[in-house]
Every structure is written in structure tokens, then in C-alpha cells.
Amino acid sequence: MTETIGERIKRIRLSKGKSLSELAESAEVAKSYLSNVERGIQSNPSIQFIEKIAATLNISPNALLFDNAADQELDSEWQQLVLDAMASGISKSQFKEFLEFQRWKKTQE
């Protein structure tokens, strides 16, 4: 049987030793909403919710969305690079443009 997004959140949360309250507070989401997602009462959380939970658990949003990505955590160096990029003021669109340029550059080699 396929694991639901709520079941994945709960499994990963517990594996990291976080309580429901700790995760909700750290991610700045309502504890009751998080509980409803974990219990399957709310089965279609917003992407903003998923991004907040994933960031707090130090995993990619894909790890919450897809079964096979659950163990793909960002290592601390990647996490720091992302935080540094955010702190520098780079926007998501600028970062995406940079990645597209790098992909294009690679095809030109």
C-alpha cells in the first residue's frame, strides 16, 4: 500500500525525533492542521505547507510528495548554499535562470 503524504510527514518527523508541536511551531503552521494532515483528515495540503514542513525537516519537498524520494535529504553543505543564496537576496526566478544557463552551457561543451 502506498504511503500518504501525512504518513510520510509523520514517519520522517518521528525519525528526526520531533514532536508534532515542535514541528508545527518550527514550520510556523497550525498544530491542528499538521495533525489533520498526518491523520489523513486533510489529504491535499498546499505547496506552501509542504515547503514549510520540508524545510523544517531539512528534506526536499519531493521527499514528502513522492515515495521514492523520502530518503533524499540535503546534506549540510547544500543546505548552507541555499541559505546563503537566500540571504544574498537572489530570487527563485534568478536562481532558476542560473540553473537553466548551466544546463545550456553543459550542452554546448
N, C-alpha and C positions, 0 to 999 in steps of 0.2 A: 504494500500500500504506500502511496506517495505521501510524503510528509507535507503538511500545510505550512504556510509561512509563519503562522503563530507557533506551531510546534517547533519549527527551526529556531525562531527567536528564543523560545523558552530553553531549548537544548543548548544553544550557544551561550545564552545568559548564564545558565547553571554551570556550564563548563568553565566559565570565567569567574565563577564564584560571586556573582552579583545577585542581589535580591531584586524582586520586582520593583520595590520602592527606590532602590539605588539606581536602577536603570532608568526608570521614569524620570527621576529628578535630574540625573546627569544628562539625559537626552532632551530634557525640557518638554516632556509630553505628559498628558494626564495619566496617572496611575490606573484609573478605571478603564481608560481606553486601551492602554497596553494590556491590561488583564483580559479585556474583551477580545483583543486580537489573539493573544496566546490561547485562550479557551475556544477560539473559533466562532465566537458570537459575532465579531466583526471580521469578515473574511476578505475584505478588499481595502486594506489601508492605503492611504495616499502615498505617492512617491516621496513627498516631503517627510512623512512619518518614517518611511523605510530608510531614507537617507540619514535622518537623525539617529535612529536606532543603530544603523550600521556604523556610523562614525563613532558613536559611543562605545560600541563593541570592538572597534578597530578592525572591521572587516569591510569588504566591498558590498554595496547594495546587491550585487548579483549573488552574493553568498546567501542572502535572505530570500531572493526571488527564485533561485534555481537549486535543485537538489545537489547537482554535481559540483557546485561552486562553494559549498558550505565550509570546506576546509582551506579555502584560498584566502589567507589573511595577508594583509600588507605587512611587510617587515618594517622595523622601526625606521630604517633609512628612507624608505618610500614615504612613510607617514610624515617624517620630518620635511622631506622635499615638498610634499603637498602643503603642509602648514607654512613653510617658507614662501611658497608661491602665493598662497592666500594672503599672507602678511605683507607681501610686496605690492599688493594691490592688483595683481593680474586677474582679469576676469575669466570666467569659464569660457567665453567665446574666444578670447585671446589665446587661452591655453589650447583649445580645440584647433584653432588656426595653426598654432605651433606644431601640434601633432600631425595635422594634415600636411604641413610643409615638410616635416621629417619623413613622412611616408612617401611623399612625392620625390624628395631628394634621394631616398633609397632606391626608387625605381629608375632614377637617372644614372645610377652608378653602373 
